Amino acid sequence: MYTIVRVNEAASVPMHAIVHRRYGTPDVLELGEIERPVPGDDDVLVRVHAAAASIGDHHVVTGKPYVIRLSPHCGVRRPRSQVPGMALSGRVEAVGARVTTLRAGDEVYGDVPAGAFAEYAIVPAERLAPKPANLSFEEAAATPWAVTPLQALRDVGGLQAGQKVLINGASGGVGSWAIQIAKALGAEVTAVCSGRNAKMVRKLGADAVIDYTKEDFASGARFDLIFDTVGNRALSDFRKVLGPTGTYVSCSGGKSSLGWLFRFVTMSLTSLFTRQKLKTFIVSPNRADLLSLNELVEAGKAKPVIERRYALSEVADALRHVGGGHARGQVVIRIADRASSPDVEGFQVR
């Protein structure tokens, strides 16, 4: 029987948060004091120790590509959610009346629709899992992004042991997880990244590395599965190295709304005339997949790669960095927890 802790709804308790009132460059963000949120019956109030900053957060703040504004937590003219941030870790402060999977004091991590860049955040209980014991809060905050490659490779791509996999954008936040998950599933992995990141991706388990600044992957060997995290090449380039019945999975259509739409339409039409499977998808965060990641992490088969750390007041700087498109691994925001963990060799820590 779990103890249920409720927040007094009549009380107004302030907290510090990054406030997002209009779309624009990360400079539109402000560090302010707002009212602490109150959990609903199926929600959990988390005291945030760390959050992760990703290219997805950059899209939400800038409102570009414009297709992002169709998201329920964005808005066509202005943001619907006052506080951005979509991945966090921390301790449970209070739970809703119907929550039985967590209790006050539990260390957790997970995906939140919005609100991670704050001292406290409301998270649906179904999107939280216990923090792996062998991860710091900062590392755990970066782990929800692994759900994207897990679903892309295992569920959408149907990855089987022994298959050859190409990962485009292998050194980024999603790609660095994709290498490890593909290896854990028994694949032979070829990573596409710049030469400066070759050592890192090999350390993560890549069997081969293609330096895109010197070599064109589209003229090489064929693969059973291609996972594209960047959307920076034409679909025809990927099809050249995709096996006759292979699968191409994309989680990015490029930097513009037209790019997203064009890739979706092109994939849909091309699929009608080929045995190659061309798929795009939108990640579906859930507790079950977080628990699957816990198994991989606690078994030592996967871990987050932290490139940089920022304070809550430096979220704009963090988003400018990830928005540049060349982040290596994950970028985290320190909020309540000051414990750090060893960095991958050669990484700069702020």
N, C-alpha and C positions, 0 to 999 in steps of 0.2 A: 504494500500500500504506500503510494507516494504522498508526500506532504504537498499540498497545494498552497502556494503563496499568491495572494492577490494584491494588486496595487489599488490604493484608495483613489477612485475615479474623481472624487471631488477635489483632490489635492492637485496643485499645479507645481510641478517640480522642474526646475530648469536644468538644461544640460548644454554642453558645447557640441556644435555640429557644423559641417560644411553646408552652406545654404546655396541652393541653386534656384534663382528666380527667373532667369531668361537664358535663351540659347546664345552661344557665342564661344569665343576662345576660353580656355580654362581661367583666364583672368576675370570672368564674370562671377566666379565662385567667391564666397565670403565665409570667413570663420565667424560664427555668431552664437548667440545663446537663445535656444528655443525650448519649448515645453517638452518634457520627457514623454514619450508615447506610452499608451496604456494597452496591454494585450487584450485581444478578444478571446472568446472561449476556446478557440483552436490554436491560439498563438502563444509564443514565448517571448518574454522580454529578456534580451541578452545584454549584459554589460560588455561592451565590445573591447577586446584587448588588442586586436589587430584586424586590418581589412586589406584587401588586395585591390590594386589599381590595374585595369586592363584596357585594351583597345576598345572593348565594349563600353566601358565607363566614359572613355573619350567621345565615343559616338553619342552617348546619351547627353553629355554636357554640351557638345557643339550642335546637336540636332542634325548631324550629317553622318552618313547619307540620309537624305530626307525621309527615306522609308522607315527609319528608326522612330520617327514621330508617330507612326501608326501603332506603336506598342502601347498597351494599356497604361503603362506607368510613365509614358512621355506626354505627348500632346502636340497638336499641330502647330499652334501659335506660341505656346509657352509650356514649360514643364509642369506636369501634374504633381509629381513628387517633389517635395521641398528639399529633401536630402538625397544625393546620389550615393552610389556604392552598392555593389551586388554580391560581394563575397566577404565573409567575416569569420572570426573565431572569438570566443570569450566564455564567460560564465553565465549560467542561467540566473537571472535576478528574480523572475516571477513567471508563473505559468497560468494559462487560461483554465477555466473550470473543467473543460473536457480533455485536457492534455494528461495522458497517463504514461507517456514514454520518457518523460524528463521531469526533473525536480530541481528546486532551487539549489544552487551550488555546483551543478554539473558543468564540466568543461565540454564545450561543444564547438562545432564549426558547421558551416553550411552556406547555402545560397539564399539570398534575399532579393525580392523584386526591386527594392530600393531602400536606402537608409543606412548603409553600412558605414558611411563616413561620419560617424557620430559616437558619442560616449555610450549611448544606449540605442538599441534597434529592436523593432518588432519583426519576428520571423515566424511564418507558419511552422508548426511543429513537424510537419511532414517533410520539411526541407532542412532539418537539422539532424546531425548524428554525433555520437560521442567523439571527442577529439582523440586521435590515436596517441597512445601514451608516449611513443617515441618521437613525437613532433612537438616543437615549441608552438606557442600561439601564433607567431609570425608564419611559420611553415604551414600550420593548419589553415590559416586564412587564405593561403594560395592554393590549397588543395581542391576546393570546389570546381576550379577550372578544369580539373582532370575528368569531370563528368562528360564534357564535350568529346574528347577523343575516345573515351570508353564507349559511349553510345555510337560514335561514328565508326569505329573499328569493329567492335563486337556485334552491335545490333544492326546498323545500317549496312556496313560492309560485309558482315558475316565472316570475319577473319577466322581462318583455320590454321592450325599448327603446320609449319612447313611452307607456307605461302610467302611469296616475295612482295614486300610492301615498300612503296615510295612515299616519303613524307615531305611535302613541300612547305617550307617555313618551319623547319625542324628545330630551330634554336629559340623560337618564341615561347610565349607562355603556354599555348596549347600544344605546339609541336614538341616541346621538351617532355611533356607528359606522354604524348603519343608514342614517342620512341620507346619509352619504358613499358607502356601498356602493350604495345605490339610485341615486344620481346617476351613479356610475361605470358602472352598468348601463344608463343612459340613461333613467331614469324622471323623471317630474314629481312632486316631493315636497311634501306638506303635512305640517308638523310640529305636533303637539299638545303644548303645554308651558305653563308659567306665563309671564306677561308679562316677568318679570325675566330669563328665558332666551331671549327672542325674538332679541336681537342675536346671541347665540352660535349659535343654530341656523341663522340666516340666513348667518352667516359660514361655517358648515359646508356650505352649499349648498341649504338648504331654499328652495323657490320661494314658499311661502306658510306663514304661521304662524297657528295658532288658539290664542289665550290662553284656556285652559279656565276661568280665573277670571271671564271676561267673556262668553264665547261658548260655545255648545253645538255641538260638531262634529256631533252626531247630527241636526241640522236643516239641514245644508249640502249641498254637491254630492256626487255619487257617485264612488266610486273602484273601480279595477280590482283593487287589492290593499290590504289593511289588515294592518299588522303591529302587534300589541298586545304591548307589553313590560311592562304594568302589571297588567292584569286587574282594573281598578277600575270598570268599567262593565258593565252587563248585555249579554249577547250580542245581544239584540234592538236595542240602541242602535247597535251596529256594523252590523247587517244593514240598518238604515234607509239607510245611506249606502254600502252595498256594492252594486256593480252586479249585475244579474240572474244573471250567470255569473261574478261576481268571486270572489276567494279571501280568506278571513280566516285569518290565521295567528297563533296565540297561543303565547307561551313562558312565560306566567304565569297562574295561576288565582286569584290573590289572596293574602291573608295567612293563610288558614286551610286546614286539610286538607279541610274540608267544601267550601270554595270551589273548591279544585282538583278535587275529585270531582264537584261539581255542574256545573262548566263542562264537564268532559270528557263527562259523561253527556248534558248538554243539547246539546252540539255533535254527538255521535254520533246522537242521536235526530232532531235537526232536519235533519241531512244526508240523512236518508231521504226527506224531503218537499220538497226544494228543489234548484234547479240551482246555487245558491251553494255553494262549496266551503269547508267549515269545518274547519280543521286545527289540531292541536296537535302538538308534537314535543319531543323531548329531544335536546339537542345531542350530536353524536358527534365529539369532538376527534380530529384526525388531522394528520399531517405535510403531506399534500397540500394541505389547506385553508390551513395556515399559509404554505406556499409561494405559494399564490394571493394571500394577503394581502400577502406580501412584494412581489409585482409591483405591487399597488396603491399600497403605501406608498412604494416606491422610485421610482415614476412620479409621485409627488406628488398622487395622487388621493384619498388618505385618510391620516389621522394621528390618534393618540390625543389626547384632551383631558384634561389633568391638572388637577384642581381642587385637591387637597391632597396634601401629602407628610407622612408620619409616620416616626418612628424605630421600630425593632423593639420597643422597650420601650413604644411607644404604640399597639400594635395594638388594644387594647381601645377606645381613643378613636376610632380609625379605624372600627371596626365599629359603634360607637354612631352615628357620623355616617352611614354608609351605611344603617344600620338605620332611620334616621329617614325614609327614602324620598324625600329631596329632594336627593340628591347630584347635582352637575353634572359630567358626564363621569366620569373615573376617579379613584380614590384609590389612591395607591401607598405602599408601605413601603420606606424606604431601609434596606438591610442592609449591603452591603459597598461599593457604589459611591456616591460623593458628588457625581458630576457631575450637574448639573441642566440643564434646557432651558427656553427661554422659555415663559411661560404665556400662555394665551389672555387677552386684555385683560379686566381687571376681576376676575380670579380671585384668591382669597386663597390664599396659600401658607403652610403651617405649617412 
